[in-house]
Every structure is written in C-alpha cells, then in structure tokens.
Amino acid sequence: MSVSHFALVSSCRPRFVPSLSCASTILRSRIRCCTTLSATSSEAPTPTSVKKRMVSGVQPTGSIHLGNYFGAIKNWVALQNAYDTLFFIVDLHAITLPYDTQQLSKATRSTAAIYLACGVDPSKASVFVQSHVRAHVELMWLLSSTTPIGRLNRMIQFKEKSRKAGDEEVGVGLLTYPVLMASDILLYQSDFVPVGEDQKQHLELTRDLAERVNYLYGGRKWKKLGGRGGTIFKVPEPLIPPTGARIMSLTDGLSKMSKSAPSEQSRINILDSKDLIANKIKRCKTDSFPGLEFDNSERPECNNLLSIYQLIAGKTKEEVEQECQNMNWGTFKVLLTDALIDHLHPIQVRYEEIMSDSGYLDEVLAQGARNAADIADNTLHNVYQAMGFLRRR
C-alpha cells in the first residue's frame, strides 16, 4: 500500500457540495485498489522521518479471542515500531446494544490489560479508554450534522443487527455508530486505519465525511474565520493486515470468529484455560476427507484450522502443508492444542501480573488519555472554528 494520501479538497474542486452517495462509488474503487501494507513494509518510516499515524480499537464487551488477536492486536505490536500509534478501548461503542452495566468497567480494564499483555508498549503507543477523551463525542455531534440519514440506513451492520433485535428495541446509537467511528479516526488526523472486511464500509463513510467537511468548511472559508485554511481533516487510508485478518469459527468454517456468536465453542479466547482450549479443539468441526490441505473450497474448516496453526506456530504456509498433509485429525488436533497453549500461556501470565497492579494500569490509561486529548482537542478546536462557533473566552 502506498503511504501517499488521496487528494484533498483544493481550490480547483467543482463548486458544489459533494454528495456522499455519489462520492462513495469513487472511494470504494480507491479502497479496493489499495495493496496490503505489512508491518515490515519497505515504506515504513526511517528513524529520522516523521512517523505516519495509525489508530485502532476493540470493544470491551465479550472476551478477546483469536480473531481479535490475529486480526488486530498482534499486528499492532509490530506496527507500533513503525508508526505513531493510538490504541483505545472503544467503550462508547459497546453500549449501542444491550450490555451489563456491572461488567463494563471491569471488561474495559481487562481489555486494556490484554493489549499490554500481548505486547503493546505504552512507551511506543498511547493506550487509553475512548470515553476518557470527551472530544470523541463532541466531534461525533458535529459530524452528524453533515451525515445524510439515508447513508446510515444503508449500513450493512446496522441492517443486520437491527433486523435481529427488532425496530422497537434498537437505539439511535446503533444507527449513528459509524459517525462515532469516523470521529474516532478523524480526531487524530490518522494516516492509516487497520480494517477488516466488515469495517470497510464504515471507513468508506469516514473518508466521505472528511472530504465533505473539508469542502464545506475548509480552505478559504476557514481562513476568513481566522483559521489557518487548508484541509481540516486528513483522509485516512485503510491498512489491511497481510495475514490473519479473518479467523473463522470453530463450529462453522464459513463464519467469522465472533464475540457475539452464542456458542463459546465457536472461539478460542485469549484467557481460556489449558483444559478449555483442549476441549474446544477436540470438539471443533472437521470433515471426513483424507489428509489436510489449504484452499480447498469444500473444506473451509480444514483451511481455517491449518491457518490458525500457521499463525500460532509462526510458520509459512508451505512449512505447514509439508508438516501436516498426511496427518489425520486426531494427530493434528493434539499438535494445534499444544501450539495454542504454548503461545497463549506467556500472554496469560503477563495479563495476571498487569491486573494485579491496578496502579500501573491506571497510570498507563491516564497518560494515554492525556496524549490522545492533546491531539484531539486541537482537531476539535479547528472544527469548531471552521464551522463558525463563538470562541469561548
């Protein structure tokens, strides 16, 4: 993936307010054309260059599982060395569906501890809680004023979740969730956002909104109000992890591993005990074909389990194929179980150490929030100014 940005609003842009629906077709093609950027990309910043900024987060509801780990957190650990990184626990997003108020705070702390236990380094990355930086909510409201309601109604995740819950039970927050996500990204003038397949549509909206706000309020209009002029927001690029972006369910190789799946058997959680891991792998869905192989469309579970082993063991696809092609399921499941336990054990030990030192965790989150607020407040000030609000004296 190129680290260059898409062109922002300029004085030669057509003199009309761009429709988000019209712009989306162009932006979808731009996103599809992006290539994968790995943590070891040759385009990573040199020690003397200004680092590009990357932001990401995970909801605290539900247990952090292998899909979250390989699709997000493990990649963060590598990327924090090459980028200016902010990783937050998105607790404001967690309340868009029914949740346990008694568990939200505990789950938020636990998620932060898992970030650190997996290798996120607070000396390299700002780790904080979304609700601890109030600019997220303020910017969301400002962005909402420029977001067409029809665009939100067409969001796939909203349609799916509202269909399951029923119209009378769905809160407005579920509809406006993508606007808050846009706020999360644009507040920090992010260059890159790691995204999975299910979040591409939300990032597309974020990019549309950045372009729209830049056109409506940026440039000379902003300068006339005493601002610096130019663009208000950077237009972020998607960063798609090179591998492991989509770990599938243990009970259905065609469905993504998910916190919301009703069966615990469908996922391996980062904090699962040895016995629980062994039991889940023993009972996971397989098939009756001889041998083991990747990329057979008739064997989604086989491909998924081999992929998990490849990632856990840190081996190449070719190495795994050679090692496992003649194995039966009984032999392979023992191999996979042992690899999972060995990989997750040091993470679990470190997690317990962090959770037992509440002062350390509190300070990490407080410092992370201070770092984030410094950036976010500056962006928010610029937006208020460009939109014509009276300055507070």
RODO-2510 file (C-alpha; in nm, 4 decimals, decimal comma):
residues 393
     n   res          X          Y          Z
     1     m     0,0000     0,0000     0,0000
     2     s     0,1292     0,3407    -0,0864
     3     v     0,1663     0,5780     0,2044
     4     s     0,0652     0,8747    -0,0099
     5     h    -0,2734     1,0311     0,0636
     6     f    -0,5608     1,0708    -0,1746
     7     a    -0,6017     1,4264    -0,2995
     8     l    -0,7831     1,6500    -0,0555
     9     v    -1,0140     1,9415    -0,1331
    10     s    -0,8460     2,2130    -0,3386
    11     s    -0,9456     2,5423    -0,4975
    12     c    -0,9914     2,3691    -0,8344
    13     r    -1,2586     2,1355    -0,6997
    14     p    -1,6041     2,1710    -0,8666
    15     r    -1,8176     2,4264    -0,6913
    16     f    -2,0842     2,2021    -0,5452
    17     v    -2,1285     2,0172    -0,2200
    18     p    -2,0267     1,6573    -0,2964
    19     s    -2,2980     1,4033    -0,2358
    20     l    -2,1848     1,1248    -0,0053
    21     s    -2,3684     0,8668    -0,2126
    22     c    -2,2027     0,9860    -0,5348
    23     a    -1,8586     1,0062    -0,3789
    24     s    -1,8841     0,6569    -0,2337
    25     t    -1,8527     0,4822    -0,5709
    26     i    -1,5211     0,6563    -0,6382
    27     l    -1,3934     0,5941    -0,2864
    28     r    -1,4880     0,2255    -0,2963
    29     s    -1,2736     0,1823    -0,6048
    30     r    -0,9883     0,3644    -0,4339
    31     i    -1,0056     0,1373    -0,1315
    32     r    -1,0199    -0,1749    -0,3479
    33     c    -0,7054    -0,0600    -0,5287
    34     c    -0,5065    -0,0330    -0,2048
    35     t    -0,2498    -0,3084    -0,1619
    36     t    -0,1639    -0,4775     0,1640
    37     l     0,0810    -0,2936     0,3870
    38     s     0,2692    -0,5287     0,6156
    39     a     0,4391    -0,4428     0,9425
    40     t     0,7741    -0,4909     0,7701
    41     s     0,6926    -0,2794     0,4652
    42     s     0,9880    -0,1155     0,2960
    43     e     0,7873     0,2050     0,3166
    44     a     0,7986     0,2077     0,6969
    45     p     0,9378     0,5356     0,8300
    46     t     1,3104     0,5683     0,8858
    47     p     1,4282     0,6813     1,2319
    48     t     1,4774     1,0368     1,1035
    49     s     1,1391     1,0708     0,9302
    50     v     0,8101     1,1847     1,0781
    51     k     0,6048     0,8754     1,1544
    52     k     0,2657     0,8282     0,9970
    53     r    -0,0183     0,7960     1,2477
    54     m    -0,2378     0,4896     1,2946
    55     v    -0,5367     0,4406     1,5266
    56     s    -0,7407     0,1352     1,6186
    57     g    -0,9510    -0,0105     1,8986
    58     v    -1,1514    -0,3085     2,0217
    59     q    -1,4808    -0,3172     2,2113
    60     p    -1,4587    -0,4320     2,5747
    61     t    -1,7789    -0,6376     2,5640
    62     g    -1,7265    -1,0108     2,5240
    63     s    -1,3973    -1,1956     2,5507
    64     i    -1,0979    -1,1106     2,3330
    65     h    -1,0486    -1,4113     2,1062
    66     l    -0,8040    -1,5363     1,8429
    67     g    -0,9825    -1,3376     1,5721
    68     n    -0,9261    -1,0113     1,7633
    69     y    -0,5692    -1,1132     1,8429
    70     f    -0,4550    -1,2082     1,4914
    71     g    -0,6819    -0,9658     1,3096
    72     a    -0,5832    -0,6645     1,5184
    73     i    -0,3766    -0,6738     1,8372
    74     k    -0,0827    -0,8870     1,7198
    75     n    -0,0427    -0,6634     1,4160
    76     w    -0,0467    -0,3572     1,6410
    77     v     0,2567    -0,4895     1,8263
    78     a     0,4616    -0,4903     1,5054
    79     l     0,3174    -0,1660     1,3700
    80     q     0,3846     0,0343     1,6877
    81     n     0,7532     0,0351     1,5951
    82     a     0,6949     0,1967     1,2567
    83     y     0,4012     0,4306     1,3261
    84     d     0,2781     0,6884     1,5736
    85     t     0,0075     0,4674     1,7242
    86     l    -0,3013     0,5194     1,9387
    87     f    -0,4892     0,2112     2,0612
    88     f    -0,8041     0,2589     2,2616
    89     i    -1,0798     0,0557     2,4221
    90     v    -1,3986     0,1644     2,2451
    91     d    -1,6359     0,1568     2,5409
    92     l    -1,8736     0,4134     2,3881
    93     h    -1,9396     0,1744     2,1000
    94     a    -2,0085    -0,1055     2,3485
    95     i    -2,3353     0,0486     2,4687
    96     t    -2,5083     0,0540     2,1283
    97     l    -2,6573    -0,2875     2,2110
    98     p    -2,7842    -0,4193     2,5467
    99     y    -2,4961    -0,4728     2,7905
   100     d    -2,4244    -0,5472     3,1560
   101     t    -2,3538    -0,2195     3,3389
   102     q    -2,1874    -0,4110     3,6228
   103     q    -1,9339    -0,5601     3,3826
   104     l    -1,8493    -0,2690     3,1507
   105     s    -1,5831    -0,1120     3,3734
   106     k    -1,4242    -0,4489     3,4556
   107     a    -1,4237    -0,5528     3,0912
   108     t    -1,2658    -0,2217     2,9912
   109     r    -0,9758    -0,2721     3,2324
   110     s    -0,9394    -0,6333     3,1249
   111     t    -0,9231    -0,5378     2,7569
   112     a    -0,6553    -0,2768     2,8287
   113     a    -0,4548    -0,5366     3,0219
   114     i    -0,4811    -0,7787     2,7292
   115     y    -0,3453    -0,5107     2,4946
   116     l    -0,0391    -0,4756     2,7165
   117     a    -0,0013    -0,8479     2,7811
   118     c     0,0015    -0,9128     2,4063
   119     g     0,2916    -0,6719     2,3643
   120     v     0,1503    -0,3237     2,3104
   121     d     0,4136    -0,0986     2,4660
   122     p     0,2858     0,2225     2,6329
   123     s     0,6255     0,3837     2,5724
   124     k     0,5605     0,3477     2,1973
   125     a     0,1802     0,3667     2,1761
   126     s    -0,0879     0,5680     2,3558
   127     v    -0,3282     0,3234     2,5216
   128     f    -0,6476     0,4789     2,6559
   129     v    -1,0217     0,4461     2,7073
   130     q    -1,2412     0,6108     2,4444
   131     s    -1,4800     0,7711     2,6937
   132     h    -1,1863     0,9321     2,8785
   133     v    -1,1330     1,1664     2,5814
   134     r    -1,4539     1,3673     2,5543
   135     a    -1,3683     1,5064     2,2130
   136     h    -1,4871     1,1768     2,0595
   137     v    -1,8485     1,2538     2,1482
   138     e    -1,8257     1,6236     2,0662
   139     l    -1,6876     1,5636     1,7201
   140     m    -1,9470     1,2946     1,6598
   141     w    -2,2235     1,5519     1,7086
   142     l    -2,0570     1,7973     1,4701
   143     l    -2,0101     1,5264     1,2063
   144     s    -2,3705     1,4145     1,2498
   145     s    -2,4855     1,7482     1,1117
   146     t    -2,3251     1,6645     0,7754
   147     t    -2,4138     1,2936     0,7592
   148     p    -2,7165     1,2028     0,5422
   149     i    -2,9555     0,9723     0,7287
   150     g    -3,0040     0,7588     0,4177
   151     r    -2,6371     0,6710     0,4188
   152     l    -2,6584     0,5379     0,7726
   153     n    -2,9738     0,3394     0,6960
   154     r    -2,7813     0,1525     0,4277
   155     m    -2,5007     0,0388     0,6568
   156     i    -2,4835    -0,3405     0,6430
   157     q    -2,4062    -0,3921     1,0127
   158     f    -2,6972    -0,1681     1,1141
   159     k    -2,9393    -0,3548     0,8907
   160     e    -2,8243    -0,6936     1,0184
   161     k    -2,8224    -0,6066     1,3874
   162     s    -3,1484    -0,4106     1,3793
   163     r    -3,3175    -0,6997     1,1992
   164     k    -3,2133    -0,9356     1,4780
   165     a    -3,3095    -0,7022     1,7626
   166     g    -3,6312    -0,5594     1,6142
   167     d    -3,7037    -0,1935     1,5381
   168     e    -3,8619    -0,1215     1,8763
   169     e    -3,5502    -0,2401     2,0616
   170     v    -3,2846    -0,0691     1,8504
   171     g    -3,1361     0,2511     1,9904
   172     v    -3,0305     0,5510     1,7818
   173     g    -2,6721     0,4775     1,8859
   174     l    -2,6658     0,1680     1,6665
   175     l    -2,7625     0,3815     1,3677
   176     t    -2,5060     0,6545     1,4403
   177     y    -2,2298     0,4111     1,5378
   178     p    -2,0403     0,4771     1,2092
   179     v    -2,0372     0,8521     1,2795
   180     l    -1,8720     0,7887     1,6159
   181     m    -1,6239     0,5617     1,4417
   182     a    -1,5496     0,8432     1,1971
   183     s    -1,4933     1,0742     1,4928
   184     d    -1,2534     0,8212     1,6484
   185     i    -1,0423     0,8253     1,3334
   186     l    -1,0599     1,1874     1,2190
   187     l    -0,9887     1,3337     1,5629
   188     y    -0,6313     1,2103     1,5430
   189     q    -0,5587     1,3126     1,1833
   190     s    -0,4937     0,9461     1,1153
   191     d    -0,2953     0,8370     0,8127
   192     f    -0,3930     0,4701     0,8391
   193     v    -0,6665     0,2618     0,9981
   194     p    -0,6347    -0,1187     1,0224
   195     v    -0,9656    -0,2605     0,8989
   196     g    -1,1201    -0,5992     0,8447
   197     e    -1,3661    -0,6844     0,5729
   198     d    -1,6653    -0,5997     0,7949
   199     q    -1,5424    -0,2454     0,8649
   200     k    -1,4588    -0,1322     0,5115
   201     q    -1,7998     0,0289     0,4662
   202     h    -1,7565     0,2295     0,7861
   203     l    -1,4124     0,3521     0,6804
   204     e    -1,5568     0,4493     0,3443
   205     l    -1,8092     0,6706     0,5251
   206     t    -1,5282     0,8194     0,7349
   207     r    -1,3384     0,9151     0,4247
   208     d    -1,6513     1,0592     0,2639
   209     l    -1,7207     1,2720     0,5719
   210     a    -1,3641     1,4009     0,5835
   211     e    -1,3887     1,5088     0,2198
   212     r    -1,7299     1,6659     0,2754
   213     v    -1,6297     1,8656     0,5856
   214     n    -1,3105     1,9806     0,4155
   215     y    -1,5166     2,1081     0,1231
   216     l    -1,7949     2,2700     0,3261
   217     y    -1,5814     2,4412     0,5918
   218     g    -1,2137     2,4211     0,4952
   219     g    -0,9894     2,6210     0,2640
   220     r    -1,0573     2,9913     0,2249
   221     k    -1,3832     2,9701     0,4187
   222     w    -1,1940     2,8614     0,7285
   223     k    -0,9211     3,1192     0,6722
   224     k    -1,1791     3,4008     0,6635
   225     l    -1,2848     3,2922     1,0133
   226     g    -0,9317     3,3315     1,1435
   227     g    -0,8127     2,9763     1,0878
   228     r    -0,5086     2,8535     0,9018
   229     g    -0,7103     2,7490     0,5976
   230     g    -0,6494     2,4351     0,4009
   231     t    -0,7932     2,0981     0,4932
   232     i    -0,9484     2,0311     0,8330
   233     f    -0,9155     1,6515     0,8256
   234     k    -0,6728     1,4090     0,6714
   235     v    -0,8446     1,1463     0,4600
   236     p    -0,7288     0,8141     0,6110
   237     e    -0,6180     0,5089     0,4167
   238     p    -0,7201     0,1505     0,5000
   239     l    -0,4432    -0,0746     0,6271
   240     i    -0,5279    -0,4410     0,5774
   241     p    -0,3115    -0,6915     0,7704
   242     p    -0,1138    -0,9270     0,5455
   243     t    -0,2360    -1,2432     0,7188
   244     g    -0,4772    -1,3470     0,9891
   245     a    -0,7309    -1,0757     0,9191
   246     r    -1,0158    -1,3251     0,9162
   247     i    -1,0088    -1,6159     1,1632
   248     m    -1,3176    -1,8309     1,1244
   249     s    -1,5450    -2,0011     1,3783
   250     l    -1,4543    -2,3428     1,5215
   251     t    -1,8106    -2,4561     1,4575
   252     d    -1,8533    -2,3149     1,1062
   253     g    -1,5587    -2,2553     0,8759
   254     l    -1,7648    -2,0129     0,6667
   255     s    -1,8466    -1,7751     0,9554
   256     k    -1,6076    -1,5312     1,1146
   257     m    -1,4974    -1,5978     1,4734
   258     s    -1,7081    -1,3523     1,6731
   259     k    -1,7705    -1,2324     2,0274
   260     s    -2,1424    -1,2217     1,9561
   261     a    -2,1740    -1,5860     1,8487
   262     p    -2,3971    -1,7599     2,1050
   263     s    -2,1695    -2,0630     2,1476
   264     e    -1,8423    -2,0351     2,3417
   265     q    -1,7347    -2,3437     2,1486
   266     s    -1,7056    -2,1289     1,8356
   267     r    -1,3991    -1,9364     1,9560
   268     i    -1,0708    -1,9645     2,1434
   269     n    -1,0450    -1,6762     2,3895
   270     i    -0,7067    -1,5326     2,4825
   271     l    -0,7702    -1,6116     2,8508
   272     d    -0,9085    -1,9642     2,8040
   273     s    -0,7509    -2,2237     3,0336
   274     k    -0,5449    -2,5159     2,9013
   275     d    -0,8281    -2,7603     2,9615
   276     l    -1,0814    -2,5354     2,7911
   277     i    -0,8581    -2,4911     2,4856
   278     a    -0,8052    -2,8663     2,4627
   279     n    -1,1778    -2,9326     2,4908
   280     k    -1,2710    -2,6757     2,2246
   281     i    -1,0164    -2,8077     1,9748
   282     k    -1,1193    -3,1660     2,0459
   283     r    -1,4831    -3,0822     1,9698
   284     c    -1,4296    -2,8365     1,6811
   285     k    -1,5873    -2,9104     1,3454
   286     t    -1,3765    -3,1024     1,0893
   287     d    -1,4511    -3,3158     0,7822
   288     s    -1,4103    -3,6702     0,6512
   289     f    -1,1620    -3,6029     0,3684
   290     p    -0,8243    -3,7818     0,3860
   291     g    -0,5188    -3,5726     0,4705
   292     l    -0,5058    -3,1984     0,5418
   293     e    -0,4808    -2,9146     0,2904
   294     f    -0,5205    -2,5415     0,2418
   295     d    -0,7515    -2,3639    -0,0024
   296     n    -0,9996    -2,6385    -0,0830
   297     s    -1,3378    -2,4655    -0,1081
   298     e    -1,5071    -2,7876     0,0044
   299     r    -1,3013    -2,7898     0,3267
   300     p    -1,3431    -2,4492     0,4974
   301     e    -1,2833    -2,5900     0,8466
   302     c    -0,9614    -2,7586     0,7354
   303     n    -0,8318    -2,4359     0,5838
   304     n    -0,9247    -2,2418     0,8995
   305     l    -0,7567    -2,4797     1,1451
   306     l    -0,4408    -2,5016     0,9349
   307     s    -0,4358    -2,1206     0,9118
   308     i    -0,4658    -2,0887     1,2894
   309     y    -0,1793    -2,3346     1,3346
   310     q     0,0317    -2,1469     1,0792
   311     l    -0,0173    -1,8186     1,2675
   312     i     0,0285    -1,9672     1,6145
   313     a     0,3429    -2,1603     1,5182
   314     g     0,4897    -1,8729     1,3162
   315     k     0,5456    -2,0952     1,0129
   316     t     0,4999    -2,0433     0,6428
   317     k     0,2090    -2,1937     0,4559
   318     e     0,4487    -2,4265     0,2735
   319     e     0,6010    -2,5494     0,6000
   320     v     0,2579    -2,6257     0,7434
   321     e     0,1492    -2,8076     0,4282
   322     q     0,4589    -3,0278     0,4361
   323     e     0,4248    -3,0992     0,8074
   324     c     0,0522    -3,1730     0,8162
   325     q    -0,0558    -3,3007     0,4763
   326     n    -0,0505    -3,6679     0,5795
   327     m    -0,1873    -3,6223     0,9333
   328     n    -0,5272    -3,7405     1,0497
   329     w    -0,7486    -3,5101     1,2521
   330     g    -0,6662    -3,6739     1,5854
   331     t    -0,2936    -3,6145     1,5451
   332     f    -0,3352    -3,2618     1,4137
   333     k    -0,5717    -3,1554     1,6919
   334     v    -0,3123    -3,2518     1,9547
   335     l    -0,0489    -3,0542     1,7631
   336     l    -0,2765    -2,7493     1,7356
   337     t    -0,3804    -2,7670     2,1015
   338     d    -0,0204    -2,7768     2,2248
   339     a     0,0758    -2,4871     1,9967
   340     l    -0,2164    -2,2740     2,1212
   341     i    -0,1405    -2,3421     2,4867
   342     d     0,2306    -2,2666     2,4426
   343     h     0,1590    -1,9427     2,2570
   344     l    -0,1096    -1,8096     2,4914
   345     h     0,0493    -1,9098     2,8234
   346     p     0,3012    -1,6207     2,8481
   347     i     0,0289    -1,3747     2,7493
   348     q    -0,1947    -1,5076     3,0265
   349     v     0,0864    -1,4869     3,2836
   350     r     0,1623    -1,1272     3,1871
   351     y    -0,2091    -1,0430     3,1957
   352     e    -0,2384    -1,1611     3,5569
   353     e     0,0646    -0,9528     3,6535
   354     i    -0,0840    -0,6397     3,4989
   355     m    -0,4277    -0,6931     3,6522
   356     s    -0,2715    -0,7382     3,9959
   357     d    -0,1039    -0,3944     3,9711
   358     s    -0,4003    -0,1602     3,9364
   359     g    -0,1849     0,1493     3,9886
   360     y     0,0285     0,0679     3,6869
   361     l    -0,2697     0,0056     3,4609
   362     d    -0,4441     0,3235     3,5790
   363     e    -0,1351     0,5318     3,5025
   364     v    -0,0941     0,3797     3,1562
   365     l    -0,4558     0,4647     3,0714
   366     a    -0,4340     0,8127     3,2238
   367     q    -0,1158     0,9003     3,0350
   368     g    -0,2596     0,7555     2,7162
   369     a    -0,5702     0,9699     2,7553
   370     r    -0,3577     1,2811     2,8103
   371     n    -0,1553     1,2109     2,4968
   372     a    -0,4708     1,1480     2,2954
   373     a    -0,6503     1,4568     2,4293
   374     d    -0,3627     1,6835     2,3236
   375     i    -0,4166     1,5796     1,9619
   376     a    -0,7958     1,5501     1,9771
   377     d    -0,8534     1,8890     2,1405
   378     n    -0,6516     2,0647     1,8718
   379     t    -0,8565     1,8993     1,5974
   380     l    -1,1823     1,9785     1,7773
   381     h    -1,0802     2,3439     1,8174
   382     n    -1,0177     2,3681     1,4438
   383     v    -1,3556     2,2136     1,3607
   384     y    -1,5452     2,4472     1,5934
   385     q    -1,3600     2,7437     1,4440
   386     a    -1,4152     2,6369     1,0832
   387     m    -1,7864     2,5756     1,1473
   388     g    -1,8279     2,9280     1,2812
   389     f    -1,8887     2,8732     1,6546
   390     l    -1,8332     3,1565     1,9012
   391     r    -1,4965     3,1142     2,0707
   392     r    -1,5082     3,0581     2,4458
   393     r    -1,3243     3,3319     2,6385
***
